[in-house]
Amino acid sequence: MKGPIIEYYNSIISSSEERVADISRKISVISFLRLSVVLLLFLFVWWQWGEPEYITAYAIISAILFLALVKLHDKQYRIKLFEEAKIRAAEDNLQKINLDLSKANTGSRYINSRHPFSYDLDVFGEKSIFALLDTTATYGGANQLAQWLDSPLSNEITEKQEIIKELSLQPEFRLNLRAGGMIVSDEIKSAKETLFSKFPDFSISRLYKILMYVAPSAILVSTILSILGIINPFIILYIFMANAGIAGLKTKHVSGLHRSLTEIATGLTAYYTLFERIEMTKFQSGPLKSLQKSLTGDNIRASVATKRLNKILHNLDQRYNGTSYIILNGLMLWDYHQLYGTDKWMKHFSSKLAVWHETLSKFDAFCALGTFAYNNPSYTYPTLDTDRKIIIEASQLGHPLIPESDCICNDIRQLDSGQFLVITGANMAGKSTYLRTVGINYVLALIGAPVFATTMTFTPVSLYTGLRTTDSLQENESYFFAELKRLQNIIERSQKGEQMFVILDEILKGTNSVDKQKGSLALITKLVKMNVTGIIATHDLMLGTLADNFPGNIFNYCFEATIDNDKLNFSYRIQQGVAKNMNAYFLMQRMGIV
């Protein structure tokens, strides 16, 4: 199934490597020509020494040629960077297809051991579902993807599915978008992109507005008068020094505004090429067109506006070069022209920055999910139950982090509100993996992504798990009390009318077997009566008797282990009924423990 996809990425790598090699040769030629222009200029000056008119003419021609070659060099270099980024993006996708997440973004900053489900299901961290999904191009895109995974419940699942389906069919657009983001430095990618509510005042007084036009005019007029012999040429120098002095009076103020602008806008304006790619792409689905319109409304495109602001930032950056600072301000009060341009820009577009940032982040996150769908063509988009009766039902459900060739898939029978599966079985038989498989596919369904299943039907409700409870030294909280607090949270949320799907693994592990059995029986009985839906895995076969007390609400399933010729075997296949075989004592014997 994945053969054509692997071939596609390999073809991208091959073609981009050829282009990089070709461009590298061009860059070498351009560099040689630039050096040649400079050397020829020196030779011509030596040859024509004493002929100033020829030297001046050739110097002008040489300067024009040199600048043209510099521009051509920069253009080819940017293309080379882009092709190299495409190679890295394609290689990353091949690694994800092979489930090699050694170089992936783990999303460790999003780990929260108190989260309702993400910690239990390894949503974030090494070898996590986030590490598999994240092919975002921007810092904001990664945050948006993490936010969807962290809080997946929404009323827009159908729209998200529609967007992901269309983007999954546009591998070139997705790859180019990611490559464009990758060539932005890590420093810019992690720049603050969310400080759009507080803008400093970039306006300048009327006096400085007048001076910023008078200053270059004075330089120009004095130069002309000097050439005509009307005034002393030193007057040009005096005016130059006066302009530089005027600019120096506000150096500290301008530096502060420059830092603020860089902090606010650098991370966004650096991606103006990404805006352009999004704006120029034709989309079919209504939700995608609506999202795209956020960048193109009010007769101004986000790419044009942010490119303009990026140019202002670049112009202000010239002041970090001492020579440029003196020359530019001495000639035309450069800093004030940039502040004036920033003030005009902010008055027109500052209110749109947050919207543009959010739109780019969403597009980026959707492209990551589109890539996940493209890389896994056998996955299916789950169906929403419009009657909100079926909480979950799936056939051939597998875990996305287990290779398809090795994954043993299992069904999950239809679970309606108030229904529970009680799963018993021996150690290592597959209970915990099954719970995580159900949980992670349910999360994928909630964010609109395809799932590792043949079919799946579900109703979006709040997911809550109890698989990996941890104690807390900081909060002086024992493991057992931490588990009780999670169970209490489920009960309190259910009592408030919240519809829930809970997945629990061997609850009340921190107490004795009699107390544990009594508490487990009481908890499941209460949850069923509260119309909570869920799955619980346990070693306690007594919980299997609950199906007799709640026929039609509780169903027994198990993972069996068999011992044949003193060898332990697992099928990892779920089956109806209560488990009959346990293996703890057998394993202790084999390992020489008893």
C-alpha positions in Angstrom: 0.0 0.0 0.0 2.8 2.4 0.8 5.0 1.5 -2.1 3.9 4.4 -4.4 4.2 6.9 -1.5 7.8 5.8 -0.7 8.6 6.1 -4.4 7.2 9.6 -4.5 9.4 10.8 -1.6 12.4 9.0 -3.1 11.7 10.8 -6.4 11.6 14.2 -4.6 14.9 13.4 -3.0 16.5 12.4 -6.3 15.2 15.4 -8.3 16.1 17.9 -5.6 19.6 16.5 -5.2 20.1 16.9 -8.9 18.8 20.5 -8.7 21.1 21.2 -5.7 24.1 20.0 -7.7 23.1 22.0 -10.7 22.5 25.2 -8.7 25.8 24.7 -6.8 27.6 24.8 -10.1 25.7 27.9 -11.1 26.6 29.6 -7.8 30.3 28.7 -8.3 30.2 30.3 -11.8 28.4 33.4 -10.5 31.0 33.8 -7.7 33.8 33.5 -10.2 32.2 36.2 -12.4 31.8 38.5 -9.4 35.5 38.1 -8.6 36.3 38.6 -12.3 34.4 41.9 -12.5 36.4 43.3 -9.5 39.7 42.1 -10.9 38.9 43.5 -14.4 38.0 46.8 -12.8 41.4 47.0 -11.1 43.1 46.0 -14.4 41.2 48.6 -16.3 42.0 51.4 -13.8 45.7 50.4 -14.1 45.5 50.3 -17.9 43.5 53.6 -18.3 45.2 55.5 -15.5 45.0 59.2 -16.3 41.7 58.8 -18.3 39.2 59.5 -15.5 36.1 59.6 -17.9 36.8 56.0 -19.0 37.5 54.8 -15.5 34.3 56.4 -14.2 32.2 54.8 -17.0 33.7 51.4 -16.5 33.4 51.7 -12.7 29.7 52.4 -13.1 29.2 49.5 -15.5 31.2 47.2 -13.1 29.1 48.3 -10.1 25.9 47.5 -12.0 27.2 44.1 -13.1 28.5 43.3 -9.6 25.1 44.2 -8.0 23.2 42.2 -10.6 25.5 39.2 -10.0 25.0 39.6 -6.2 21.2 39.5 -6.7 21.4 36.5 -9.0 23.7 34.7 -6.4 21.2 35.4 -3.6 18.3 34.1 -5.7 20.1 30.9 -6.6 21.2 30.4 -3.0 17.6 30.7 -1.8 16.5 28.1 -4.4 19.3 25.8 -3.2 18.2 26.2 0.4 14.6 25.4 -0.6 15.6 22.2 -2.5 17.8 21.1 0.4 14.8 21.7 2.7 12.6 19.6 0.4 15.1 16.7 0.7 15.1 17.0 4.5 11.2 17.0 4.5 11.0 14.0 2.2 13.6 12.1 4.3 11.6 12.9 7.5 8.5 11.5 5.9 10.2 8.3 5.0 11.5 8.0 8.5 7.9 8.5 9.9 6.6 5.9 7.4 9.1 3.5 8.9 8.2 4.6 12.4 11.7 5.9 13.0 11.0 8.8 15.4 14.6 9.2 16.6 14.9 12.7 15.1 11.2 13.8 15.5 9.9 16.6 17.6 8.8 14.8 20.7 6.5 17.6 22.0 7.9 17.0 25.5 7.0 20.6 26.5 3.3 19.6 26.3 3.6 16.6 28.6 1.2 16.9 31.6 0.9 13.9 33.9 -2.4 15.2 35.3 -4.1 15.4 31.9 -7.3 13.4 31.5 -5.7 11.1 28.8 -2.6 12.5 27.0 -0.1 11.1 29.5 -1.6 7.7 29.7 -1.8 7.4 25.9 1.7 8.7 25.1 0.2 11.6 23.1 3.4 13.6 23.8 7.0 12.5 24.4 9.4 10.1 22.8 7.8 7.6 20.4 4.5 9.5 20.8 1.6 10.1 18.5 2.6 13.8 18.4 6.1 12.8 17.2 4.5 10.8 14.4 2.1 13.5 13.4 4.3 16.5 13.6 5.5 17.6 10.1 4.6 21.2 10.8 6.7 24.0 9.2 6.2 26.7 11.9 6.4 27.0 15.7 2.7 28.1 15.7 1.7 25.1 13.7 3.3 22.7 16.1 1.5 24.5 19.0 -1.8 24.3 17.1 -1.4 20.6 16.5 -0.6 20.0 20.1 -3.6 22.0 21.2 -5.9 19.9 19.1 -4.4 16.7 20.6 -4.6 18.2 24.1 -8.2 19.4 23.8 -9.7 17.4 20.8 -13.4 17.6 21.6 -15.1 20.0 19.1 -18.2 20.4 16.9 -16.1 20.8 13.7 -15.0 17.2 13.2 -16.7 16.9 9.8 -15.2 20.1 8.6 -11.7 19.0 9.8 -12.1 15.7 8.0 -13.0 17.6 4.8 -9.9 19.8 5.1 -7.6 16.9 5.8 -8.9 14.8 3.0 -8.3 17.6 0.4 -4.8 18.4 1.8 -3.9 14.8 1.7 -4.3 14.9 -2.0 -1.9 17.8 -2.4 1.5 16.3 -1.5 3.5 19.0 -3.5 1.7 21.9 -1.8 2.3 20.3 1.6 5.9 19.5 1.0 6.7 23.0 -0.5 4.9 24.7 2.5 7.0 22.7 4.9 10.3 23.3 3.0 9.5 27.0 3.0 9.2 27.0 6.7 12.2 24.9 7.3 14.6 27.4 5.7 13.6 29.9 8.4 16.2 29.7 11.2 15.3 28.0 14.5 15.7 31.4 16.2 13.0 32.9 14.1 10.8 29.8 14.3 10.8 30.1 18.1 10.3 33.9 18.2 7.4 35.3 20.1 4.4 35.2 17.8 1.6 35.8 20.2 2.2 39.3 21.5 -0.3 41.0 19.1 -2.4 42.7 21.7 0.2 45.2 22.9 1.8 47.5 20.4 4.2 50.3 21.3 3.7 53.7 19.8 5.7 54.0 16.6 4.4 57.5 15.7 6.8 60.4 15.4 6.2 64.1 16.0 5.3 66.6 13.2 8.8 68.2 13.6 10.6 64.9 12.8 8.2 64.2 9.9 9.3 67.6 8.4 13.0 66.9 9.1 13.0 63.5 7.5 12.0 65.1 4.2 14.1 68.2 4.6 17.3 66.3 5.5 17.7 64.4 2.1 16.5 67.5 0.2 19.3 69.6 1.9 21.9 67.0 1.0 20.7 66.9 -2.6 20.5 70.7 -3.1 23.9 71.3 -1.4 25.5 68.6 -3.6 24.1 70.3 -6.8 25.2 73.7 -5.6 28.6 72.4 -4.8 29.0 70.8 -8.2 28.0 74.2 -9.7 30.6 75.9 -7.6 28.1 78.0 -5.8 28.9 76.7 -2.3 31.8 75.1 -0.5 31.6 71.3 -0.6 32.3 71.1 3.1 28.7 72.4 3.6 27.5 68.9 2.5 29.6 67.4 5.2 28.2 69.8 7.8 24.6 68.9 6.8 25.5 65.2 6.8 26.9 65.5 10.4 23.8 67.5 11.5 21.5 64.9 10.2 23.4 62.1 11.9 23.3 64.1 15.1 19.6 64.6 14.9 19.2 60.8 14.4 21.5 60.2 17.4 19.2 62.2 19.7 16.6 59.4 19.4 18.9 56.4 19.2 17.8 54.8 22.5 14.2 55.4 21.7 14.4 53.9 18.2 16.4 50.9 19.5 13.7 50.1 22.0 11.0 50.3 19.3 13.1 48.2 17.0 13.4 45.4 19.6 9.7 45.5 20.3 8.9 45.3 16.6 11.3 42.4 16.2 9.8 40.6 19.2 6.2 41.1 17.9 6.5 40.4 14.3 9.7 38.6 13.3 8.3 35.1 13.7 5.3 36.0 11.5 6.8 38.2 8.8 9.5 35.6 8.1 6.8 33.4 6.7 5.4 35.7 4.1 6.4 33.2 1.4 4.2 30.6 3.2 1.3 33.1 3.1 1.9 33.5 -0.6 1.8 29.7 -1.2 -1.5 29.4 0.7 -3.1 32.4 -1.1 -2.1 31.2 -4.6 -3.4 27.6 -4.2 -6.9 26.8 -5.4 -8.9 24.8 -2.9 -12.2 23.0 -3.4 -13.7 22.4 0.0 -15.7 25.2 1.6 -13.9 25.0 5.0 -10.5 25.4 3.3 -11.7 28.3 1.2 -13.1 30.0 4.3 -9.8 29.5 6.1 -7.9 30.8 3.1 -10.1 33.9 2.9 -8.8 35.0 6.3 -5.5 35.8 4.5 -7.0 37.6 1.5 -9.8 39.8 2.7 -10.2 43.5 2.7 -8.4 43.9 -0.7 -5.0 43.1 0.9 -3.2 39.8 1.0 -1.3 38.8 4.1 1.7 37.9 2.0 2.0 41.4 0.6 1.4 43.1 3.9 3.8 40.9 5.9 6.5 41.2 3.1 6.2 45.0 3.4 6.6 44.8 7.2 9.5 42.3 6.8 11.2 44.9 4.6 10.8 47.5 7.3 12.4 45.2 9.8 15.2 44.5 7.4 15.7 48.2 6.9 15.8 48.8 10.6 18.4 46.0 11.0 20.8 48.1 8.9 21.3 50.3 12.0 23.2 47.4 13.6 26.0 48.1 11.1 27.8 51.2 12.4 28.8 52.3 8.9 25.4 51.9 7.4 23.8 53.6 10.5 25.9 56.7 10.0 25.6 56.9 6.2 21.9 56.2 6.0 20.9 58.6 8.8 23.4 61.2 7.7 21.9 61.2 4.2 18.2 60.9 5.0 17.4 60.3 8.7 16.8 56.6 7.8 15.5 55.6 11.3 12.7 58.1 11.2 11.6 57.0 7.7 11.4 53.4 9.0 9.4 54.4 12.2 7.0 56.4 10.0 6.5 53.4 7.7 6.0 51.1 10.7 3.4 53.5 12.2 1.5 53.6 8.9 1.7 49.8 8.6 0.5 49.2 12.2 -2.5 51.6 11.8 -3.6 49.6 8.7 -2.8 46.0 9.6 -2.0 45.5 13.3 -5.5 44.3 14.0 -5.0 41.5 11.5 -1.7 40.1 12.8 -3.3 37.7 15.3 -5.8 36.4 12.7 -3.0 35.8 10.1 -0.9 34.0 12.7 -3.8 31.8 13.7 -4.7 31.0 10.1 -1.1 30.1 9.2 -0.8 27.9 12.3 -4.1 26.1 11.4 -3.0 25.6 7.8 0.3 24.2 9.0 -1.3 21.8 11.5 -3.9 20.7 8.9 -1.1 20.0 6.5 0.6 17.8 9.1 -2.6 15.8 9.5 -2.9 15.7 5.7 0.6 14.3 5.5 -0.3 11.6 8.1 -3.3 10.6 6.0 -1.3 10.6 2.8 1.4 8.4 4.4 -1.1 5.9 5.6 -3.5 5.2 2.7 -5.0 2.1 4.4 -6.3 4.2 7.3 -10.0 5.2 7.2 -12.0 8.3 8.2 -14.4 7.4 11.0 -18.1 8.0 10.7 -19.9 10.2 13.2 -23.1 8.7 14.6 -25.6 11.5 14.0 -28.0 9.9 16.5 -25.2 10.2 19.2 -26.0 6.6 20.3 -22.8 4.7 19.4 -19.9 6.0 21.5 -17.5 3.7 19.7 -17.5 0.7 17.4 -14.6 -0.4 15.2 -13.3 -3.3 13.2 -9.6 -4.3 12.8 -8.4 -1.5 15.1 -4.6 -1.2 15.3 -2.1 1.1 17.0 -0.5 3.7 14.7 2.9 3.3 16.4 3.1 -0.4 15.6 4.2 -1.4 12.0 1.2 -2.6 10.0 3.1 -5.8 9.1 3.5 -6.6 12.9 0.3 -5.2 14.2 -2.4 -7.6 15.3 -5.7 -5.7 14.9 -8.8 -6.3 17.0 -12.4 -5.3 16.8 -14.3 -3.3 19.5 -18.0 -4.1 19.7 -20.6 -1.4 19.7 -20.6 0.5 22.9 -23.6 2.8 23.6 -24.0 5.2 26.5 -23.9 3.3 29.8 -22.2 0.2 28.4 -18.9 -1.2 29.5 -16.4 -3.8 28.4 -14.7 -5.8 31.2 -11.5 -7.2 29.7 -9.7 -9.9 31.7 -6.5 -11.8 30.8 -3.0 -12.9 31.7 0.0 -10.7 32.0 1.5 -9.6 28.6 -1.5 -11.0 26.8 -2.4 -7.6 25.2 -4.9 -5.9 27.5 -2.9 -2.6 28.0 -2.0 -2.4 24.3 -5.6 -2.8 23.4 -6.7 0.0 25.7 -4.1 2.3 24.3 -5.1 1.4 20.8 -8.7 2.2 21.4 -7.8 5.4 23.2 -5.3 6.8 20.6 -7.6 6.1 17.7 -10.4 7.8 19.5 -8.2 10.9 19.9 -7.4 10.8 16.2 -11.1 10.6 15.4 -11.8 13.6 17.5 -9.3 15.8 15.7 -10.7 14.7 12.2 -7.7 12.5 11.3 -8.0 9.0 9.8 -7.7 6.1 12.1 -5.9 2.7 11.9 -9.0 0.6 11.3 -11.2 -0.9 8.6 -14.3 0.8 9.9 -15.1 3.0 12.9 -18.2 4.8 14.1 -18.2 7.1 17.1 -19.8 9.9 19.0 -17.5 12.7 20.2 -17.6 12.8 24.0 -15.0 13.6 26.7 -12.2 11.0 26.9 -10.8 10.1 30.3 -8.2 7.4 31.1 -6.7 5.7 34.1 -3.8 3.7 32.8 -0.6 5.2 34.3 -1.3 7.1 37.5 1.7 8.7 39.1 2.4 9.9 42.6 3.6 13.5 43.3 6.3 14.3 45.8 5.7 18.0 45.3 2.0 17.7 46.3 2.8 15.1 49.0 0.4 12.8 47.1 0.7 9.0 47.2 0.1 6.9 44.1 -3.1 5.5 45.6 -4.5 8.9 46.4 -3.6 10.2 43.0 -5.6 7.3 41.4 -8.6 8.1 43.7 -8.5 11.7 42.7 -8.7 10.7 39.0 -11.7 8.4 39.7 -13.3 11.2 41.7 -12.8 13.6 38.8 -14.7 11.1 36.5 -17.6 10.9 38.9 -17.9 14.6 39.5 -17.8 15.4 35.8 -20.4 12.7 35.1 -22.6 14.0 37.8 -22.6 17.4 36.1 -24.1 15.8 33.0 -20.9 15.5 31.0 -21.0 12.6 28.6 -17.8 10.5 29.0 -15.9 7.6 27.5 -13.5 6.2 30.1 -10.7 3.7 29.7 -9.3 2.1 32.9 -6.5 -0.4 33.5 -6.3 -2.4 36.7 -7.8 0.3 39.0 -7.1 0.5 42.7 -3.7 -1.2 42.4 -2.5 0.4 45.6 -4.7 -1.5 48.0 -5.3 -5.1 49.1 -7.1 -7.6 46.8 -10.3 -7.8 48.8 -10.6 -4.0 49.1 -9.7 -3.6 45.5 -12.3 -6.0 44.3 -15.0 -4.4 46.5 -14.1 -0.9 45.2 -13.9 -1.9 41.6 -17.3 -3.6 41.6 -18.9 -0.6 43.3 -17.2 1.9 40.8 -18.3 0.1 37.7 -21.8 -0.3 39.0 -22.0 3.4 39.7 -20.6 4.4 36.3 -23.0 2.2 34.4 -25.9 3.7 36.3 -24.6 7.2 35.4 -24.6 6.3 31.7 -20.8 6.5 31.5 -19.3 4.4 28.7 -16.0 2.6 29.0 -13.6 -0.2 29.0 -11.8 -1.6 32.0 -9.0 -4.2 32.0 -8.4 -6.3 35.1 -6.8 -9.4 36.4 -9.7 -9.8 38.8 -12.0 -12.5 37.3 -14.7 -11.6 39.8 -15.5 -8.5 37.8 -16.7 -10.8 35.1 -19.8 -11.5 37.3 -21.0 -7.9 36.7 -22.3 -9.0 33.2 -24.8 -11.2 35.0 -26.0 -8.2 37.1 -26.1 -5.8 34.1 -27.1 -7.8 31.1 -27.0 -5.6 28.0 -24.8 -3.0 29.7 -21.6 -5.0 30.7 -19.9 -7.4 28.3 -17.0 -9.7 29.1 -14.0 -10.0 26.8 -10.6 -11.4 27.3 -7.1 -12.0 26.0 -6.1 -15.6 26.6 -2.6 -17.1 27.1 -2.0 -20.8 26.6 0.8 -23.1 27.8 1.8 -25.8 25.3 4.7 -28.1 26.0 6.0 -25.9 28.8 5.9 -22.9 26.4 3.8 -19.8 26.9 1.8 -18.6 23.8 -0.2 -15.4 23.2 -2.7 -14.9 20.3 -3.2 -11.2 21.2 -6.7 -11.6 19.8 -9.7 -10.4 21.8 -12.5 -12.9 22.4 -15.7 -13.0 24.3 -15.9 -14.4 27.8 -13.8 -14.3 31.0 -10.1 -15.4 30.9 -9.3 -18.9 32.1 -5.6 -19.0 32.1 -3.1 -16.8 34.1 0.7 -16.9 33.8 2.3 -15.1 36.7 3.3 -18.3 38.6 4.4 -20.0 35.4 6.7 -17.1 34.5 8.2 -17.0 38.0 9.0 -20.7 37.8 10.6 -20.3 34.3 12.8 -17.4 35.5 13.9 -19.3 38.6 12.2 -16.8 41.0 10.2 -19.6 42.8 
